[in-house]
Amino acid sequence: MDKDLKMHITIRTTDEKEQMRVGNSIHHQLVGNKDYIDCNIILNIDDENEVNLYIFNECENVPDIII
């Protein structure tokens, strides 16, 4: 794991529609979170059928995420 990462969470989906649903759900839970705003948490949906959540060491409060 990258030394700058506290966590890397990968969610594999069956298709693009499910990927977008999961990615949007996580995004809406993180909106307003200071660590998300400051890029200490990054949500990525660029990989095919994968949602990746990167939580960096600078993240002060790891949020609870419901999928």
Helices and strands as residue ranges (DSSP letters): E 5-12, H 16-30, H 34-37, E 41-44, E 50-56
